[in-house]
Amino acid sequence: MAGDTSGLDRAQVTDASLVDARELAEQLAADTDTDINEITLSDEMPEASGQPLPLPVKTPGDLQLSRLVPAESNRELGQLLERLAVDIYQELGRPERPPLLRLTLPQLGDLAIRIAHQGGELQIEILATAQGELLLNQGRSDLVDRLQRLYPGERVALDLFGQPDSEQGSRHKRSIYEEWDADA
């Protein structure tokens, strides 16, 4: 009878699972008419000592992670991913010319994104401001993971380029755009 629960309803089995299995087996073996609902957790709980429960301790790793990935960047990555998803879908349908997407997001700034699909690989290149590049680098693995889940049959490659805020940056930006146009 110790292993037979066919006469018990689901709530009784759930309540019984919270009690030590050996104690339950002994009670069932001693008295087959025992009502399982009579066995409560209060019988098993130690008395409160009056001292407050210790707060969860933050490890150095938790503190470092909280500084590296601000909560705001997750929202920004989500917005970027939403906009990329549509363009990637379109790119998979037209291989003749890779799209160049330009958008501005509050935390990431101005972005220029080129999406190419070649040989089962989805190549995404993002040209971002220095601040945007920093945030994207912090969330890079999360962004790649999300893109990979959206397109499981494709290998996702993500390249990030920063655009310095000087004349050199302007030349660098033009150079990348010219290279992209030449590839297209």
NORTAFEN-V295445 format. One record per backbone hydrogen bond with DSSP energy under -1.0 kcal/mol. CO is the residue of the C=O (numbers start at 1). NH is the residue of the N-H. E is the energy in kcal/mol with one decimal. If there is no record, write none. Layout:
co: [CO CO]
nh: [NH NH]
e: [E E]
This chain:
co: [5 9 10 11 12 13 15 16 20 21 22 23 24 25 26 27 31 35 36 41 41 59 60 61 62 63 64 65 70 71 72 73 74 75 76 77 78 79 80 81 82 83 84 85 86 87 88 99 101 103 105 109 111 112 113 114 116 118 120 121 122 123 124 125 126 127 128 129 130 131 132 133 134 135 139 140 141 142 143 144 145 146 147 151 155 157 159 161 166 167 168 169 170 171 172 173 174 175 176 177 178 179 180]
nh: [8 13 14 15 16 17 18 19 24 25 26 27 28 29 30 31 34 38 39 44 45 63 64 65 66 67 68 69 73 75 76 77 78 79 80 81 82 83 84 85 86 87 88 89 90 91 92 115 113 111 109 105 103 127 101 125 123 121 155 118 157 116 159 114 161 112 163 133 134 135 136 137 138 139 143 144 145 146 147 148 149 150 151 154 122 124 126 128 170 171 172 173 174 175 176 177 178 179 180 181 182 183 184]
e: [-1.5 -1.9 -2.5 -2.8 -2.5 -1.7 -1.1 -1.3 -2.1 -2.4 -2.5 -2.3 -2.7 -2.3 -2.3 -2.4 -1.5 -1.8 -1.6 -1.5 -1.7 -2.1 -2.3 -2.6 -2.2 -1.4 -2.0 -2.2 -1.0 -1.1 -1.9 -2.9 -2.0 -2.1 -2.6 -2.7 -2.3 -2.0 -2.5 -2.6 -1.0 -1.3 -3.0 -2.1 -2.1 -2.4 -2.3 -1.6 -3.5 -3.1 -3.0 -2.0 -2.2 -3.2 -3.4 -2.7 -3.3 -1.5 -2.3 -2.5 -2.8 -2.8 -2.8 -2.7 -3.1 -2.2 -2.3 -3.1 -2.0 -2.2 -2.8 -2.5 -1.9 -1.9 -2.6 -2.7 -2.5 -2.5 -2.5 -2.6 -2.1 -1.9 -2.0 -1.7 -3.4 -3.0 -2.8 -2.9 -1.6 -2.4 -2.8 -2.7 -2.5 -2.6 -2.3 -2.5 -2.9 -2.4 -2.7 -2.8 -2.4 -1.9 -1.5]
